[in-house]
Structure formats: structure tokens, C-alpha cells
Amino acid sequence: MRREPKPDWRDVPATLRTKIAAIIGEPVVAGETVWGGFGPTAAFALTTASGARHFCKGTHPGNTKEGHAAVIRESQNLEHFPELGRFGPAYRGHVDGDGWHLVVLAFAPRAADVPPWTPQRARQAIGHIAGFHAATPVRAADVLRDRSASDLLAQAQNWHSLREADARARFSALFADPAAAAAWLDAHLGRFAALKEHASALGGPTGWMHMDIRSDNLIFADDGALLVDWPVLSYGPQLLDIAFFLPSLEGEGGPACGEGLRAYEQAAGAAFAPDDVAAAAAIVAGFFAARAGEPEIPGLPRLRWVQKMQLFPALAWLSDCLGIAPPPVPRPYQP
């Protein structure tokens, strides 16, 4: 399996390492690179002179432009919302300089690796997401007013992008029978695109949303699940947040999307209208349909793989919501 390029702790400028030690309150004697996620972000497990552990992550001169911007947004979100420490590792501070911006967080040791998913772990994760949604601070709507999930998705690639011939061809090439996939897309594209336009009118609870929940952004610690990575913290219909998580859950061997949504409804005390669920499934499936066949991005060798992993369960879920035949069998893929 290919890995994203990540810097070593020794690559961090000495002045920044000194500032990080000041935030922690004692010298750092070791920094181990932490692998995970799908980007080249710097990530270190730090050990201090007393044996205490902390986590440090951030951007660096070798990161992508998008990765750099994401770290800055995450740092701002953690500063604006200390309440996020209830649902993920607590924020300690940040340092920057020489093209680096590093965030210091509490260290959360993993008690279990996921995947493989078990029914218990799936329920635990879904319950944690429901609890996070329910704890939306009143000020979140104002602080996140420029991070409306509906507005962001309205501007993003989706089903409307597949009206272009090259994008349609890239989508069809993801299947073992591209001609059959193209015919399936032609038969339903208009309906999918119309459903996608329903994003701003989705019913159900509104509040803050993580918008990038996958197993690599969840830690199963001894005292429960934790969410990590907050660069796309947004505000909007929370159905979208859980809807973006469910295809990755199914793609990694967890429950099917529909079953996962029912578990979320039970945990959150919510009941979503079938039309809203179909629209959410269309938005999620279209998001990945417009991306999974695109060329690989330098520095992100597994991104297209994880998008495929989410696309095919999302397409099956959307087909089930609409009562239509699913698309043809996908072409085999691997990281």
C-alpha cells in the first residue's frame, strides 16, 4: 500500500520544537511519525522527559496548497470552539514559522483498530456522532456563517459535472462494463441532478457538522470514540454529515447505509423524511461520482481509492432509495 509523504520530527525547525515544548511544559525527547489519513500532513506522537505523550499535527513546506489551508482552518476551529475537546482530543495551542503551522493536542491512545468494523464499534461511532450533533453551541450558526454546508456543496462538483463528456467517460470507466454504466447514468442523471439541488431544503436538525467522518478520523479509546480532524467544520442539515459517513462505513465492511442511518435516527431521536434521505444519498453519491475517476493528485496517492470505496455503497444506497436498479458491477480497485 502506498503512503503519503510525511516529514520527520527532525525536519521541524528547532525554534518551533522549542515553542512546542513550552506549550507542553517540558522538553520533548522523541517524536514519532504517525501514519493515517490520506494527505501528507505532518503528524507526530510526542514523548516528553517525564514520559507524558502529546499529539502534534500540521502543515509544512512540502504540503499541498489545500492541505496547508486545511490545517489553518482546523487550528481556527479548535480555537473558536474549545467544546470540540468533548468529542476529540483537547487543543493545547499552535506554533508557526518557516512554512510550518503545527497544532498541539492531547494524545489519545487507540484501544482498537477500525476497520475491521464490528456491530458494537459501528453503534459506538454513530452514537458519538449523534451526541456531537446534539451539542451544537448556540453561537455556532454565527461563527460558522461562512461555512454553510449547503452553500459549499452547491458550489462543488456533483452530478451536474457528469453532463460533460470527459467526466462521464471517467465515471463509466470505473465499472467492469463501461457501456452499461454509461447507459445507466444516462437513464438517471437528470433525476440525480435534480435531487442534488435539494441540499438547501433538507429537513431535520441543523447544527454543526464535521463533514469528513471516516474511520481514519475516528479514534476508539478506552473511554469511547473520539472524532479528529476539524478543517471542514460547517453548519447546516446534519443529515448530510451522517450521510457522508455511511458509505465509508459500509465500504469498510460495516452495516449498509440504510441500516446505519436507522441506527443514527435511533441514537439522535430523529426521523428523516424519505425524500430528504434520497436527496442526501444523491448529494453524497454525486460528490464521489464526480471525483473517483479523476486523475491522481500528486502527494495524495490513495485519495481516488478511498473515493471509490465510498462511491459504490453510495450508489447502491441511492438506487435503493429511488427503487431503481443499481449500476453495473464496479471494476476491481485497490489502494
For each residue, the residues with C-beta under 8 A, 3 or more apart:
1: 302 335
2: 301 302 335
3: 6 35 301
4: 37 38 39 40 299 300 301 302
5: 40 62 299
6: 3 33 35 40 41 42 43
7: 11 12 33 42 60 62
8: 11 31 33
9: 12 17 30 31 32 33 44 46
10: 31
11: 7 8 60
12: 7 9 16 17 20 31 42 44 60 100 102
13: 16 17 97 98 100
14: 17 18
15: 18 19 97 98
16: 12 13 19 20 95 96 97 98 100 102
17: 9 12 13 14 20 21 28
18: 14 15 21 22
19: 15 16 22 23 95
20: 12 16 17 23 24 28 46 56 95 102 104
21: 17 18 24 25 26 27 28 48
22: 18 19 25
23: 19 20 92 93 95 104
24: 20 21 28 46 48 52 54 92 104
25: 21 22
26: 21 48 49 50 52
27: 21 48 49
28: 17 20 21 24 31 46 47 48 54
29: 47 48 49
30: 9 46 47
31: 8 9 10 12 28 44 45 46 47 56
32: 9 44 45 46 47
33: 6 7 8 9 43 44
34: 43 44 45 55 57
35: 3 6 43
36: 43 216
37: 4 41 43 216 217 229
38: 4 216 300 302 303 306
39: 4 63 64 67 70 299 300
40: 4 5 6 62 63 64 67 299 300
41: 6 37 57 58 59 63 67 70 71
42: 6 7 12 56 57 58 59 60 63 100 102
43: 6 33 34 35 36 37 55 56 57
44: 9 12 31 32 33 34 55 56 57
45: 31 32 34 53 54 55 107
46: 9 20 24 28 30 31 32 53 54 55 56 107
47: 28 29 30 31 32 51 52 53
48: 21 24 26 27 28 29 51 52 53 54
49: 26 27 29
50: 26
51: 47 48
52: 24 26 47 48
53: 45 46 47 48 107 109
54: 24 28 45 46 48 92 104 105 106 107
55: 34 43 44 45 46 89 104 105 106 107 108
56: 20 31 42 43 44 46 102 103 104 105
57: 34 41 42 43 44 71 102 103 105
58: 41 42 71 75 94 100 101 102 103
59: 41 42 63 67 68 70 71 72 99 100 101 102
60: 7 11 12 42 63 99 100
61: 98 99 100
62: 5 7 40
63: 39 40 41 42 59 60 67 68 71 299
64: 39 40 67 68 297 298 299 300
65: 68 69
66: 69 70
67: 39 40 41 59 63 64 70 71 299
68: 59 63 64 65 71 72 101
69: 65 66 72 73 231
70: 39 41 59 66 67 73 74 231 232
71: 41 57 58 59 63 67 68 74 75 101 103 231
72: 59 68 69 75 76 101
73: 69 70 76 77 231 232 233
74: 70 71 77 78 103 229 230 231 233
75: 58 71 72 78 79 94 101 103
76: 72 73 79 80
77: 73 74 80 81 84 230 231 233
78: 74 75 81 82 84 91 103 230
79: 75 76 82 91
80: 76 77 143
81: 77 78 84 137 140 143 208 233
82: 78 79 85 90 91
83: 86 87 135 137
84: 77 78 81 87 88 91 230 233
85: 82 88 89 90 91 106
86: 83 135
87: 83 84 128 131 132 135 226 227
88: 84 85 108 219 226 227 228 230
89: 55 85 105 106 107 108 219 226 228
90: 82 85 105 106
91: 78 79 82 84 85 103 104 105
92: 23 24 54 104 105 106
93: 23 103 104
94: 58 75 101 102 103 104
95: 16 19 20 23 100 101 102 104
96: 16 100 101 102
97: 13 15 16 100
98: 13 15 16 61
99: 59 60 61
100: 12 13 16 42 58 59 60 61 95 96 97
101: 58 59 68 71 72 75 94 95 96
102: 12 16 20 42 56 57 58 59 94 95 96
103: 56 57 58 71 74 75 78 91 93 94
104: 20 23 24 54 55 56 91 92 93 94 95
105: 54 55 56 57 89 90 91 92
106: 54 55 85 89 90 92
107: 45 46 53 54 55 89
108: 55 88 89 219 221 226 228
109: 53 221 222
110: 113 219 220 221
111: 220 221 222
112: 121 220
113: 110 220
114: 117 121 125 215 218 220 252
115: 215 252 253 254
116: 252 253
117: 114 121 122 215 249 252 253 254 255
118: 121 122
119: 122 123 255
120: 123 124
121: 112 114 117 118 124 125 220
122: 117 118 119 125 126 249 254 255 260 263
123: 119 120 126 127 263 267
124: 120 121 127 128 220 224 225
125: 114 121 122 128 129 218 220 225 245 249
126: 122 123 129 130 242 260 263 264 267
127: 123 124 130 131 225 267
128: 87 124 125 131 132 218 224 225 226 227
129: 125 126 132 133 210 213 227 241 242 245 264 267
130: 126 127 133 134 264 267 268
131: 87 127 128 134 135 267
132: 87 128 129 135 208 210 227
133: 129 130 136 205 207 208 209 238 241 268
134: 130 131 207 268
135: 83 86 87 131 132
136: 133 140 207 208
137: 81 83 140 208
138: 141
139: 142 143
140: 81 136 137 143 144 207 208 235
141: 138 144 145 235
142: 139 145
143: 80 81 139 140
144: 140 141 147 148 208 233 234 235
145: 141 142 148 235
146:
147: 144 152 232 233 234 235
148: 144 145 151 152 234 235 236
149: 152 153 209 211 234 235 236 237 240 241
150: 153 154 199 200 202 236 237 240
151: 148 154 155 200
152: 147 148 149 155 156 234
153: 149 150 156 158 199 240 283 287
154: 150 151 199 200
155: 151 152
156: 152 153 287
157: 161 287 290 291
158: 153 161 193 196 283 286 287 289 290
159: 162 189 192 193 196 282 286 289 290
160: 163 193 196
161: 157 158 164 167 290
162: 159 167 168 171 185 189 286 289 290
163: 160 167 168 189 193
164: 161 167 168
165: 168 169
166: 169 170
167: 161 162 163 164 170 171 290 293
168: 162 163 164 165 171 172 182 185
169: 165 166 172 173 178 182
170: 166 167 173 174 293 294
171: 162 167 168 174 181 185 289 290 292 293
172: 168 169 175 178 179 181 182 185
173: 169 170 178 293 331
174: 170 171 181 292 293 308 311 330 331 333
175: 172 178 180 181 327 328 329 330 331
176: 328 329 330 331
177: 180 181 328 329
178: 169 172 173 175 181 182
179: 172 182 183
180: 175 177 183 184 328
181: 171 172 174 175 177 178 184 185 327 328
182: 168 169 172 178 179 185 186
183: 179 180 186 187
184: 180 181 187 188 325 327 328
185: 162 168 171 172 181 182 188 189 327
186: 182 183 189
187: 183 184
188: 184 185 191 192 322 324
189: 159 162 163 185 186 192 193
190: 193 194
191: 188 194 195 322
192: 159 188 189 195 196 282 285 286 318
193: 158 159 160 163 189 190 196 197 286
194: 190 191 197 198
195: 191 192 198 278 279 282 283
196: 158 159 160 192 193 199 279 282 283 286
197: 193 194
198: 194 195 201 202 275 276 279 282 283
199: 150 153 154 196 202 237 240 279 283
200: 150 151 154
201: 198
202: 150 198 199 237 239 240 276 279 280
203: 237 239 272 273 276
204: 237 238 239 270 272 273 276
205: 133 237 238 239 268 270
206: 235 236 237 238
207: 133 134 136 140 235 238
208: 81 132 133 136 137 140 144 233 234 235
209: 133 149 233 234 235 236 238 240 241
210: 129 132 213 217 227 230 232 233 241
211: 149 232 233 234 240 241 244
212: 217 229 231 232 244
213: 129 210 217 218 227 241 242 244 245 248
214: 217 218 245 248 306
215: 114 115 117 218 248 249 252
216: 36 37 38
217: 37 210 212 213 214 227 228 229
218: 114 125 128 213 214 215 225 226 227 228
219: 88 89 108 110 225 226 228
220: 110 111 112 113 114 121 124 125 224 225 226
221: 108 109 110 111 224 225 226
222: 109 111
223:
224: 124 128 220 221
225: 124 125 127 128 218 219 220 221
226: 87 88 89 108 128 218 219 220 221
227: 87 88 128 129 132 210 213 217 218 230
228: 88 89 108 217 218 219
229: 37 74 212 217
230: 74 77 78 84 88 210 227 233
231: 69 70 71 73 74 77 212
232: 70 73 147 210 211 212
233: 73 74 77 81 84 144 147 208 209 210 211 230
234: 144 147 148 149 152 208 209 211
235: 140 141 144 145 147 148 149 206 207 208 209
236: 148 149 150 206 209 240
237: 149 150 199 202 203 204 205 206 240 276 280
238: 133 204 205 206 207 209 241 242 268
239: 202 203 204 205 242 243 272 276 277 280
240: 149 150 153 199 202 209 211 236 237 243 244 280 283 284
241: 129 133 149 209 210 211 213 238 244 245
242: 126 129 213 238 239 245 246 260 261 264
243: 239 240 246 257 261 277 280 281 283 284
244: 211 212 213 240 241 247 284 287
245: 125 129 213 214 241 242 248 249 260
246: 242 243 249 250 257 260 261 284 313 317
247: 244 250 251 257 284 285 288 309 310 311 312 313 314 317
248: 213 214 215 245 251 252 306 309 310 313
249: 117 122 125 215 245 246 252 254 255 257 260
250: 246 247 253 254 255 256 257 260 313 317
251: 247 248 309 310 312 313
252: 114 115 116 117 215 248 249 309
253: 115 116 117 250
254: 115 117 122 249 250 260
255: 117 119 122 249 250 259 260 263
256: 250 259 260 313 316 317
257: 243 246 247 249 250 260 261 281 313 314 316 317
258: 261 262 317 320
259: 255 256 262 263
260: 122 126 242 245 246 249 250 254 255 256 257 263 264
261: 242 243 246 257 258 264 265 272 277
262: 258 259 265 266
263: 122 123 126 255 259 260 266 267
264: 126 129 130 242 260 261 267 268 270
265: 261 262 268 269 270 271 272
266: 262 263 269
267: 123 126 127 129 130 131 263 264
268: 130 133 134 205 238 264 265
269: 265 266
270: 204 205 264 265
271: 265
272: 203 204 239 261 265 276 277 280
273: 203 204 276 277
274: 277 278 321
275: 198 278 279
276: 198 202 203 204 237 239 272 273 279 280
277: 239 243 261 272 273 274 280 281 321
278: 195 274 275 281 282 318 321 322
279: 195 196 198 199 202 275 276 282 283
280: 202 237 239 240 243 272 276 277 283 284
281: 243 257 277 278 284 285 314 317 318 321
282: 159 192 195 196 198 278 279 285 286 318 321
283: 153 158 195 196 198 199 240 243 279 280 286 287
284: 240 243 244 246 247 280 281 287 288 310 314 317 318
285: 192 247 281 282 288 289 311 314 315 317 318
286: 158 159 162 192 193 196 282 283 289 290
287: 153 156 157 158 244 283 284 290 291
288: 247 284 285 291 292 307 308 310 311 314
289: 158 159 162 171 285 286 292 311 315
290: 157 158 159 161 162 167 171 286 287 294
291: 157 287 288 294 304 307
292: 171 174 288 289 304 307 308 311
293: 167 170 171 173 174 304
294: 170 290 291 304
295:
296: 300 301 303 304
297: 64 300 303
298: 64
299: 4 5 39 40 63 64 67
300: 4 38 39 40 64 296 297 303
301: 2 3 4 296
302: 1 2 4 38 305 306 335
303: 38 296 297 300 306 307
304: 291 292 293 294 296 307 308
305: 302 308 309 333 334 335
306: 38 214 248 302 303 309 310 335
307: 288 291 292 303 304 310 311
308: 174 288 292 304 305 311 312 330 333
309: 247 248 251 252 305 306 312 313
310: 247 248 251 284 288 306 307 313 314
311: 174 247 285 288 289 292 307 308 314 315
312: 247 251 308 309 315 316 330
313: 246 247 248 250 251 256 257 309 310 316 317
314: 247 257 281 284 285 288 310 311 317 318
315: 285 289 311 312 318 319 326 327
316: 256 257 312 313 319 320 326
317: 246 247 250 256 257 258 281 284 285 313 314 320 321
318: 192 278 281 282 284 285 314 315 321 322
319: 315 316 322 323 324 325 326 327
320: 258 316 317 323 326
321: 274 277 278 281 282 317 318
322: 188 191 278 318 319
323: 319 320
324: 188 319
325: 184 319
326: 315 316 319 320
327: 175 181 184 185 315 319 330
328: 175 176 177 180 181 184
329: 175 176 177
330: 174 175 176 308 312 327 333
331: 173 174 175 176
332:
333: 174 305 308 330
334: 305
335: 1 2 302 305 306
